[in-house]
Amino acid sequence: MKFRDLHQTIKIRIITDFFTDITQMSILPFMAIYFSSHVGAGVAGILLMMNIIISIIVGLYSGYLSDRIGRKKMLVIAQIIQVIALTVMSIVNSPLITSVWMTYLMFIFSNVSSSLIGPAASAMIIDVSSEKERPYIYGLGYWTGNIAIALGATLGGLLFEEYKFLLFLMFLIVSIATLIIIVFFIKESLIEVDTNHNEQPIKLGIYKNYLNVLNDRGFMLFVLATVCIMSLEFQLDKYIAVRLKDQFSTTFLSFEITGIKMFSIIMLINTVTIVVATLQISKWLGRFNAKAVLTIGLAIYSVSFTTFAYSNSFLLLIIAALLFTLGELMYSPIRQTILAGIVNDKSRASYMAIDNLSYNVAMLIGSVGLTLGAWLPSSVMSILYFGLGISGLICYRKAIKVKDQQKPSDKQVLQVN
């Protein structure tokens, strides 16, 4: 499998997502600091929480509408909203004028755009790909996404404080280019557009639609598993970072390594390993049964976080960082491949919307973990982490088993060729 062999829509999405991720990551991680500096940390926290809630609601609407009016139409609408939002954000953060509240309003619209894009874009990838192609597609997307995140975060760290207008302008240019590409080069992938979607009130339609999704036991087990596993990942820059800051200190080759430096080393190992080894490891793992790779990867992942939560040994933390990355490389692309195989073909975008929702729930649990860590000893937190990881693993396996029973002749969900 090579990049040139992929469907044109997939190639376009991978390329445009790469540049979008770079510009987004140069801005979004720093918006909390931006709002905190202008309105205070307490108010900023409430504003960002409201933004998450709005994004969740919009994502559910997007999933429903994408399955009825088409993926491309949703992408075009969302990208137009993004261009308008970024145009205003650029203006109100220019050398001529500054408006924090207008920035926040446009920040909401920018996130609304992203929430509209997510389910439609994910469903479109499934529409135009085969089971055999998906491991390569998701592995490639995972690799390019992590490179983009690293580049964007570095760019933002260097420029956001002094040159945020330039970053907003770059994001705007990328968004305009993406809109043009979507309009002229991407074709609709939803074969049967529902022309009768206006026959019932949209709220009633959404309710019935997502009730069907929630009644899909196999998929909901998959979502529960995702919440458990992603809750661990969202602990990394919260409880684990704070614990290392408070508890870790050592000397290595005459260099003093504080907890903050140790956390940076862990993140550096993760980023470099992903950039260097993703494609090679994904190609090698493609020879094995996906269910076995997922199981081993999640077991390694869980043990790594258990170590992060408890150990203050420099060597053990380095080993855990390497194993954490290996586990991530093993389970993440395969999780996406399995997800693509278990969703209902007639409601793909709706299923993707619920899957996206699981990330928001995991993010909230990650915040709760930071609060719990203030009361519980690290040994107890490590046990909780291990329990979360194993619970996620069990739920993934049960989800696959339920789907295999529903589709006994379709073993492609479990096998990566």
C-alpha positions, -999 to +999 in steps of 0.1 A: +000+000+000+013+034-010+001+070-006-005+074-044-028+044-044-053+060-020-086+076-030-082+113-040-104+124-011-083+106+014-050+121+000-066+155+001-078+151+037-044+139+050-026+168+034-051+195+044-054+181+079-016+182+083-015+220+076-047+226+096-032+208+126+000+228+125-019+261+125-045+249+151-018+236+175+001+269+172-030+287+187-054+265+205-032+252+234-023+288+242-058+302+243-063+292+280-032+314+288-046+342+266-080+343+283-065+338+318-042+368+313-071+390+303-101+379+324-085+358+352-081+320+356-114+314+372-135+331+344-113+316+317-120+281+331-157+287+329-154+301+294-135+271+282-159+247+298-188+264+281-169+260+248-165+222+254-203+219+261-212+238+229-188+217+209-204+185+222-239+196+212-228+208+178-209+175+172-241+155+177-260+177+153-232+174+127-233+136+129-271+135+124-271+160+095-240+145+078-259+112+074-288+130+058-277+159+037-242+147+029-206+149+041-194+175+016-222+200+024-213+198+061-176+203+054-183+233+032-206+249+058-181+243+086-152+256+066-171+288+057-178+293+094-141+287+101-130+313+075-154+339+089-143+333+125-106+334+117-110+366+097-126+384+126-101+369+151-073+382+129-088+416+128-094+419+166-059+407+174-041+430+148-018+459+157-048+482+151-074+467+176-076+442+204-109+427+217-108+398+241-146+391+241-148+392+203-119+368+202-138+345+226-169+347+205-150+338+173-131+311+193-165+295+199-174+297+163-140+282+153-146+253+176-182+249+163-166+246+128-142+219+141-171+200+157-191+201+125-161+189+105-152+159+128-180+134+122-184+143+085-147+140+077-144+107+097-174+092+080-161+103+045-128+085+051-148+053+058-170+058+028-142+059+003-118+033+019-117-005+021-110-026+051-076-035+037-066+002+032-077+015+066-048+003+088-024+021+064-046+052+062-051+055+100-014+048+106-004+075+081-029+099+096-016+092+131+020+098+120+014+131+101-009+143+129+017+139+155+043+156+134+019+185+128+011+187+166+048+189+174+055+215+147+025+236+157+032+235+194+068+246+188+056+274+164+031+286+190+055+285+218+079+308+198+054+332+183+021+333+202+029+358+228+044+384+205+030+375+171-004+360+176-018+382+148+006+364+124-005+330+136-042+338+132-034+351+097-016+318+088-046+298+101-069+319+080-049+314+048-048+276+054-086+276+060-093+296+028-071+272+008-089+242+025-123+256+016-113+260-020-100+225-022-131+210-006-154+229-030-136+220-062-117+188-056-137+167-031-168+148-042-197+138-021-192+103-006-226+097+008-243+076-019-279+078-006-287+113+005-319+113+026-342+137+007-370+132+033-350+145+063-373+175+066-404+154+071-399+152+109-387+179+134-349+179+136-350+175+174-372+144+171-350+130+143-318+135+164-334+119+194-345+088+174-312+087+156-289+087+186-313+064+205-305+038+179-268+044+183-270+041+221-289+008+217-260-006+198-244-026+226-212-035+208-205+001+198-213+015+233-188-010+248-163+003+223-171+039+234-168+030+271-134+014+263-123+046+246-133+067+275-113+045+299-081+045+277-083+082+267-089+091+304-054+078+310-039+098+282-055+130+295-038+123+329-004+128+314-003+166+313-025+168+345-020+146+375+012+129+363+029+162+354+019+177+388+031+146+406+065+146+389+068+183+397+061+177+434+078+143+440+105+138+414+141+150+415+173+132+406+208+137+391+219+121+359+255+124+346+260+155+369+228+171+355+200+179+379+167+167+365+136+182+381+101+168+378+092+193+351+123+184+331+114+147+336+080+153+322+095+171+292+118+142+286+089+118+286+070+139+261+102+143+239+107+105+239+070+100+229+072+126+201+105+116+186+096+079+187+063+085+170+078+106+142+107+082+136+090+048+140+053+050+133+053+039+097+078+011+102+060-003+133+026+000+116+039-020+086+054-047+108+023-050+130+001-053+099+013-089+096-005-099+129-040-103+141-054-069+150-072-082+181-039-096+195-020-064+187-047-043+204-046-065+235-008-064+239-007-027+231-033-018+257-017-040+283+017-023+278-001+011+278-018+004+311+014-008+328+032+024+316+007+047+331+008+027+363+045+034+364+041+071+356+017+074+386+040+058+412+076+055+403+103+081+410+131+061+393+147+079+364+154+046+346+119+031+351+103+063+339+124+063+307+115+026+301+078+035+308+080+064+283+093+040+256+066+014+264+039+040+266+048+051+231+050+015+218+016+007+233+001+039+217+016+029+183+001-006+187-034+003+197-042+037+182-043+030+144-059-004+150-086+011+172-095+034+143-096+004+119-118-016+142-141+013+148-146+018+110-156-019+108-182-019+136-202+013+128-236+011+111-231+019+074-263+040+072-253+062+102-216+065+100-213+102+108-237+097+138-214+069+152-184+091+146-201+119+166-206+096+196-170+084+193-158+121+193-180+127+224-161+100+242-130+121+240-148+150+257-159+127+285-124+114+289-111+150+290-134+157+319-124+125+337-088+136+332-095+169+351-112+149+379-081+128+382-061+159+390-085+167+419-084+131+432-046+131+431-046+159+456-063+136+481-051+101+472-015+088+475+003+080+443+001+042+450-037+044+450-037+065+418-014+039+401-040+012+410-068+033+396-048+038+364-042+001+360-079-005+366-089+020+339-065+005+314-076-031+320-113-021+320-107-004+286-090-036+273-119-058+285-145-035+270-127-034+236-125-072+235-162-075+244-172-050+218-154-069+191-170-102+203-205-087+202-199-073+167-185-107+155-217-124+168-238-099+149-218-103+117-204-139+120-193-140+084-174-107+086-140-114+102-123-084+085-130-064+117-104-085+135-079-092+108-054-068+093-038-081+061 
